[in-house]
Amino acid sequence: MAARPLMEITDAAASRVKMLVEKAGGNVVGLRVGVKNGGCAGMSYTVEMAEEKRPGESLVEDKARRCSSIPRRSSS
């Protein structure tokens, strides 16, 4: 039985990722998505442009879009 992917990207999200990456230009290859401590529910999401996969990140490729998932981190 195959393991489920770390995250799945909807068609609408894939279109938005494509637009954001194209608009950013440069060496951006995808989005970096993470969760950190903070916010009203005790957790908040982080999203930033990614130029490369960093050590410790998981790469998710779905619908020809790339997202790197960063390990959970404490707020600083």
Contact map, one row per residue, 1 for C-alpha under 8 A:
1110000000000000000000000000000000000000000000000000000000000000000000000000
1111000000000000000000000000000000000000000000000000000000000000000000000000
1111100000000000000000000000000000000000000000000000000000000000000000000000
0111110000000000000000000000000000000000000000000000000000000000000000000000
0011111100000000000000000000000000000000000000000000000000010000000000000000
0001111100000000000000000000000000000000000000000000000000010000000000000000
0000111110000000000000000000000000000000000000000000000000010000000000000000
0000111111000000000000000000000000000000000000000000000000000100000000000000
0000001111101100000000000000000000000000000000000000000000000110000000000000
0000000111111100000000000000000000000000000000000000000000000000000000000000
0000000011111110000000000000000000000000000000000000000000000010000000000000
0000000001111111000000000000000000000000000000000000000000000000000000000000
0000000011111111100000000000000000000000000000000000000000000000000000000000
0000000011111111110000000000000000000000000000000000000000000111100000000000
0000000000111111111000000000000000000000000000000000000000000000000000000000
0000000000011111111100000000000000000000000000000000000000000000000000000000
0000000000001111111110000000011000000000000000000000000000000000100000000000
0000000000000111111111000000000000000000000000000000000000000000100000000000
0000000000000011111111100000000000000000000000000000000000000000000000000000
0000000000000001111111110000000000000000000000000000000000000000000000000000
0000000000000000111111111001111000000000000000001000000000000000000000000000
0000000000000000011111111000000000000000000000000000000000000000000000000000
0000000000000000001111111000000000000000000000000000000000000000000000000000
0000000000000000000111111101000000000000000000001000000000000000000000000000
0000000000000000000011111111000000000000000000000000000000000000000000000000
0000000000000000000000011111000000000000000000000000000000000000000000000000
0000000000000000000000001111100000000000000000000010000000000000000000000000
0000000000000000000010011111110000000000000000001111000000000000000000000000
0000000000000000000010000011111000000000000000001111000000000000010000000000
0000000000000000100010000001111100000000000000001110000000000000111100000000
0000000000000000100010000000111110000000000000111100000000000000011100000000
0000000000000000000000000000011111000000000001111100000000000000001111000000
0000000000000000000000000000001111100000000011110000000000000000001111000000
0000000000000000000000000000000111110000000011100000000000000000000011110000
0000000000000000000000000000000011111000001111000000000000000000000001111000
0000000000000000000000000000000001111100001111000000000000000000000000011110
0000000000000000000000000000000000111110011100000000000000000000000000001110
0000000000000000000000000000000000011111111100000000000000000000000000000010
0000000000000000000000000000000000001111111100000000000000000000000000000000
0000000000000000000000000000000000000111111000000000000000000000000000000000
0000000000000000000000000000000000000111111100000000000000000000000000000000
0000000000000000000000000000000000001111111100000000000000000000000000000000
0000000000000000000000000000000000111111111110000000000000000000000000000000
0000000000000000000000000000000000111110111111000000000000000000000000000000
0000000000000000000000000000000011110000001111100000000000000000000000000000
0000000000000000000000000000000111110000000111110000000000000000000000000000
0000000000000000000000000000001111000000000011111000000000000000000000000000
0000000000000000000000000000001110000000000001111100000000000000000000000000
0000000000000000000010010001111100000000000000111110000000000000000000000000
0000000000000000000000000001111100000000000000011111100000000000000100000000
0000000000000000000000000011110000000000000000001111100000000000000000000000
0000000000000000000000000001100000000000000000000111110000000000000000000000
0000000000000000000000000000000000000000000000000111111011100000000100000000
0000000000000000000000000000000000000000000000000001111110000000000000000000
0000000000000000000000000000000000000000000000000000111110000000000000000000
0000000000000000000000000000000000000000000000000000011111000000000001100000
0000000000000000000000000000000000000000000000000000111111100000000111100000
0000000000000000000000000000000000000000000000000000100111110000000111000000
0000000000000000000000000000000000000000000000000000100011111000011110000000
0000111000000000000000000000000000000000000000000000000001111100011110000000
0000000000000000000000000000000000000000000000000000000000111111111000000000
0000000110000100000000000000000000000000000000000000000000011111110000000000
0000000010100100000000000000000000000000000000000000000000001111100000000000
0000000000000100000000000000000000000000000000000000000000001111110000000000
0000000000000100110000000000010000000000000000000000000000001111111000000000
0000000000000000000000000000111000000000000000000000000000111101111100000000
0000000000000000000000000000011110000000000000000000000000111000111110000000
0000000000000000000000000000011110000000000000000100100011110000011111000000
0000000000000000000000000000000111000000000000000000000011110000001111100000
0000000000000000000000000000000111100000000000000000000111000000000111110000
0000000000000000000000000000000001100000000000000000000110000000000011111000
0000000000000000000000000000000001110000000000000000000000000000000001111100
0000000000000000000000000000000000111000000000000000000000000000000000111110
0000000000000000000000000000000000011000000000000000000000000000000000011111
0000000000000000000000000000000000011100000000000000000000000000000000001111
0000000000000000000000000000000000000000000000000000000000000000000000000111
